């Protein structure tokens, strides 16, 4: 039996260093709709489809996708922030994470957001969501891809030296 979970961070915003508020507000977990809220009636699903090749091969994992909420409520700029998989081979590992990411992005593209009461100017938002792709009994990896504090995560990522 297949178990698939996708947890959306409640959408709200905070100012953060590193992102100008006229570019994008950081949408943090736990602030529930002050700046942006997802219109659940528009999306085709709030759970991404498990990629068939990964399912057949019994591969599990998780991804966390960062994205921009545009002023019109659509999402764009989807990027993998964290990706984990049960597969250990380097080339195949990136392919599996890519499949999980694409399934999650396909879901995000169906989402629409509405500005909250504290965002009358419809400032862009930066949010993230994670999706856990697990098979029953495999002990999903979703917690490995959860970002508890998006502002701190982004600040730390901005301070990391680039690889040589």
N, C-alpha and C positions, 0 to 999 in steps of 0.2 A: 504494500500500500504506500502511496506517495503522500508525504506531508510537505506542504510548502507554506512558508510564512513570510509575510512582508509587513514590516512595521513602518508606518509613516511617522516622521517626527511631526508633532503638532506644529503648526506654522505660526510664527510670530517673529519679530525682528528686534535686534539690538544693534547699537552702533559698535563698531570695532575698529581698532587700528589696523591699517593695512588695506581696508576697503573704504573708500569715501562713500558717504551716505548718498551722494548724488549718483554713484555708480550702482551700488547694490547694498541693501540692508542685510545683515546676517540673520537668518531665520533660525532661531534656537528652539530646541525641544522644551516643552513645558510651559510655553507662554500662550498657547491656544488661541490664535486668531486675532490678536490685537492689530497686526499689520497685514496679514494675508491669511485666508482660510481656503481650504480646498473644497471645491464644489463636487461633492461625492456623486451627485446625480449625473454628471457629465461623463466621467471615466467609464470605459468599457469594463474595467476590472481594477481592483486595488491589489491584485496579486499577479506577478509576472508569470508567463507560461514557462514551465520547465523545458529547457532546450532538449529536443528529442535525442540528439546524439549523446548528450551528457546523461540523460535518463537511461538510455539503453546500455551505456557503458557503466552505469551505477556510480557515476561521479557526483560528488556533493561539494558544497562550498557556499560562499556568501560574497556579496559585493555591497559596497556603499558607494552610491552615486551622488555627486554634487551637481547642482543645477541652478540655473537662473530662473526666477519667476519674472516674466516680462510684464510691463504695464498693462498689456491686454489680457493677462492671466494665463498665458501659455507658458510652457517651459522650453528652455534652450540651453546651450552650452553644457551639455551633459558630460561629466568626466568621472572616471573611476577614482575614488579617493582611497579605498581599501579593497583588495580582492584576495580571497583565500579559496583554496580548493584541496580536495583529498588527493589529487594527483600530484606526484612529486617530480615528474620529468619536466625539465625547463620549457621546452618548446610546446609540449602538449598542455602544460599548466597554463601558459598564457592564452592558449586557444580556448580552454575551458572557462577561464575567467572572462574572456572576451564574449563567449556565448552567454554567460550569466549576465554580464553587463548589458549586452544588446537586448536581452529579454526584459530587463528592468527599464532600460531607456524606452523601449517600445511601449511599455506600460505608462511611463511618465509622460510620453507625448500625447496621451489621451486625457491627461489631467488638465483641469482648468481651475484657476484660483480667483477669488474675489478679494478686493482690498478690504481690510478691516477698518474699524472706526479711527484708528490712529495713523492711517496711511491714506488720507484723502488725495494726496498728490500722486498716488500710484507709483511710488518709488520701487524700482526693481529690487527683488530679494534674492539672496543666495541661500539655498536650503540643501539638505541632503536626506536621502532615504537609504535604508538597507534592506536587502532581500536575502533570505536564507533558503538555499536550495538543498533540501535534505530528504533522504529516504527514511521511512519509518525504521526506528531502531538504530539509526546511524549517529544519533546525538548531534544534531545540527550545529553549525559553526556560526550562526547568526550573531552571537554575542561577540565574536572576534571581529566583526565588521561594524558593530555599533559605535557611533561617535557620541559620547555623552555630552561634550561641550564643543560645539562646532567652532566657536570663536577661538578657544584655546588651541584646537587642532589646526586651524588656519594660521594662527600666530606661530606655532611651532614649525609648521611646514614652510612658512616664509623665512624662518631663521635657519633652516637646514642648508648646509652648503650643497651646491650642485655637484653631482658625481663628475669625476674627471674622465 
